[in-house]
Amino acid sequence: MNLRLKFLIGTAFTCAAIPAYAQDSVPSQQEGEIVVTGIRKSLQDAIETKKRADSIVDVISAEDVGKLADSNVAESLSRLPGVTVDHQFGEGEQLSIAGVEPALNRLTIDGHSVASADWGGNPSDRSSRSFNYSLLSPTIISQAVVYKTPEARLQEGAIGASVDIVTRKPLDLKPNTVAITGGGEYNSRAKRGSFRGSALYSWHNEDGTIGFLGAVNYDKEQLSRAGSAVYWYRTGDALLDRYPKDANGNIIYGADGRVTSGPTLNGQLPNAAMIAEFSKARVASFLAREFFKQERERIGFSGALQVRPADNLTLTGTALVIRGNYDNLSNSQYTYGYEGSLLQSATYADGMVTSATFAGLPAGSTGATGQLDTNFRRTRVKNDSLTLMLDWKPGDWVITANFGGTRASGGKDPEYLLDFRTQQGFTSGTNGKDTLVNWQYPASDPSHWLGNYTALGGENQSEPAVLAANGGRPFFGRQIGGITFAEKTQDRELFGQADVSRAVNLGPINKILFGARFASHNNSNTTYGGAAFTNQNFTLADLNPYVLDSNLFDGLGVSGNGTPYATLDADAIRATLEKYGTINVNRGLSKDQYFHVKETIVSGYVQANFEAGRFRGNIGGRYVFTRDQSQFYVQSGGVFAPTQVTTDDNRFLPAANLIFQAGENVVLRASAAKVMARARYSDLAGSLSLDDTTRSGSGGNPDLKPYAATNFGLSAEWYFAPASYISGEVFYRDVSNYIGNAVQDGVSLTNTVTGRTLEYSISRPVNGGKAKVTGFSLTANANLFWGFGIQSNYTFTDADTGSPTGLPYLSRDTFTLVPYFEKGPFQARVSFNRRSKYFYRFGRQQSQDYTDGYSQLDASLSYNITDKLQVSASASNLLDETYYQYSSDPKFPTSVYKNGRVYSLSASFRM
């Protein structure tokens, strides 16, 4: 029985079995007033919101003021059906919903946009439209609502779903509400602890006409991630140099049908059939041992001021300030397994080279057989939002407005890079998750890792920045690394929105809603590069190195003396660049990486809510105008020219939701809508390189249209007891204009460097891809008996794209099971989540790269010492799951990591 069938049967069994238990466990009204708190209170609030919703939604609610189920909002959301989170760096950061990648979903806070900039954990997508959920403090969150089907009144911009974070407001809380939490956590691989804490205070006067809320949070998290990686797969036909060949390059075989000399294969001199098999086998050309260390420190402030000058008028001002330090140290030591002239022997089986032995270089020669890269990045993330909201109810009208601004920045400032080479021989290979690196000398011996000038020799460096720094003369030496002075993403938006509604009596129509929104958005990326050159000889042994803890690589399938290896800490990297960098240059703005998109959005909508008997729902449409001014550089013949392209897009997005109250506690829903999601900024304004001679080029595409889709949804929900329900959902997304990379012929472009308008063959992002996403979810949440309860869901998602990879980040199967116990002062919860493999990118030579299935097991305990004081303990990633990525087939690894278990202990005070 396969995993999907087990999950489906398990969820279906839970759905069938729990109603009887749940109904038997519910006290009757005659037993007196029941005060629901804790887990059950959060579930009851979330279920009530879901039940009342005018579309298909899922909801999480805080258990109390300042208390969400997790310290990470993404982890809490990932327990909802169809919501998955990626654990590349242990902590959940971005969400995929209904099989749609993070950049095509949308986050709002209290209905308004939030600027987004990340620390650089996803270097291939530094400036998308996704949001890092780890930046949000759970302290101020009341609810998070996942809108899986839209209404015309909701902001556009999502194909998968929109997530709205609803925050606490002072006039909604009791005066002098206090919530303070403090504690520590410990990462088993980092072997270091850190502090987390938050405090919230809310007050309003006795009349409820003025109030304020302030909350601060401080989080520090330790991360030490070690693993193995393969940067490039080649095939064995690239390693045949040492076999005897005739004048035409054909391999010569002896009388026995075998070669007379050259590398042995599987322990013998090969014949033609063996060489043919070996030629097709994949070999890990760059096989690495990696280490990444990061201390994440986040400080946040959120505040709200509310004034109610009249019973029908409320003004709310909010502020959100986030500062994050994500400084990180990384290094990787890897083989050069591509020199056929050095191959001595190899073994292969089932299409993969399981080991290959390469000779070292002769003494006194120049060149390298391997490399050690060391990097230290000073990384900062900032996010600020200010809003003013109005809620006015003159007569039968309801007028709301939201004005404000949001800005964010993130990136490296600066990054220090330093690399070394080695000339020794080695043996390396892969066999599924098991990888082998065995150097001629142990990797813990730093004397065999040479500075680049020592290993490669010198050459004349004559780039303009070097000439300027060296009195106009070339410098004879070798680059050893350098300083990237800044690599910054900036994102900011000014917005204004007004919404009007009025209860009416027009047959079945009971409410009319209309409104408009304006946003001015700017997103940019700037990089200022640098380089360090030397003419001095040194080795790693000269630089006060240290050897990594060998325990970091436990459980990762690594073998050989490639671990532990010698490397440098951040201080030593900076000191080496200063001491041995004979010439350090600032290359200025990296024009090939610069872009700036100015985006203007104007939208308006009309919506009618209706009710007739057991039917209710809404129908409406949203008109959206988007103007993008994409600024970038065109490069041709080494010359750069600034370029700007302006494009407009107009579209109408109808939406309809129909809800049928089949019984007192049974709700059926149907939805249909057209939706859109805008292209990544870097795809719109990526630097364009053109060659007028070959009529070819590559780069971004400012003419991209937004992703577009027609979404359908059906759901059935049975609320059979308090804090309990069973639901089934079916969803379908017909996506057009999907953006993917392709080569387009006959593209007419004006080369702003040469001034010529020609037809080019261009490799760039293009519209035109299509995808049909189909799926269903089963959910069962229930109180059971004796204080026990359970949450569970299963989601199946499939995509027809015309490609075997499917859509990025789409897992066909996701399963969540959360049994809990809550009675008296004691509370316990265990959470298990499993997602199946998913495609995440095209690698080198169009390798189809996947992330393997991943399981997450978390647990938490808490005890109320008094009605105000609670102590809690929790553990996440109890399985210490391996994060495994592979190329096309699971037997070809690209990344094998472990992030460690995290244990935490805290105390909370609330009043």
Buried (B, 14 or more C-beta within 10 A) or exposed (E): EEEBEEBBEBBBEBBEBBBEBBEEBBEEEEEEEEEBBBBBBBBBBBBBBBBEBBBBBBBBBBBBBBBBBBBBBBBBBBBBBBBBBBBBBBBBBBBBBBBBBBBBBBBBBBBBBBBBBBBBBBEEBBBBBBBBBBBBBBBBBBBBBBBBBBBBBBBBBBBBBBBBBBBBBBBBBEEEBBBBBBBBBBBBBBEBBBBBBBBBBBBBEEEBBBBBBBBBBBBBBBBBBBBBBBBBBBBBBBBBEBBEBEEEEEBEBEEEEBBEEBBBBBEEBBBEEBBEBBBEBBBBBBBBBBBBBBBBBBBBBBBBBBBBEEEBBBBBBBBBBBBBBBBBBBBBBBBBBBBBEBBBBBBBEEBBBBBBBBBBBEEEEBBBBBBBBBBBBBBBBBBBBBBBBBBBBEEEEBBBBBBBBBBBBBBBBBBBBBBBBBBBBBBBBBBBBBBBBBBBBBBBBBEBBBBBBBBBEBEEBEBEBBBEBBEEEEBBBBBBBBBBBBBBBBBBBBBBBBBBBEEEEEEBBBBBBBBBBBBBBBBBBBBBBBBBBBBBEBBBBBBEBEBBBEEBBEEBBBBBBBBBBBBBBBEBBBBBBEEBBBBBBBBEBBBBBBBBBBBBBBBBBBBBBBBEEEEBBBBBBBBBBBBBBBBBBBBBEEEBBEBEBEBEBEBEBEBBBBBBBEEEBBBBBBBBBBBBBBBBBBBBBBBBBBBBEEBBBBBBBBBBBBBBBBBBBBBBBBBBBBBBBBBBBBBBBBBBBBBBBEEEEEBEBEBBBBEEEBEBBBBBBBBEBEBBBBBBBBBBBBBBEEBBBBBBBBBBBBBEBEEEBBBBBBBBBBBBBBBBBBEEEEBBBBBBBBBBBBBBBBBBEEBBBBBBBBBBBBBBBBBBEEEEEBBBBBBBBBEBBBBBBBBBBBBBBBBBBBBBBBBBEBBBBBE
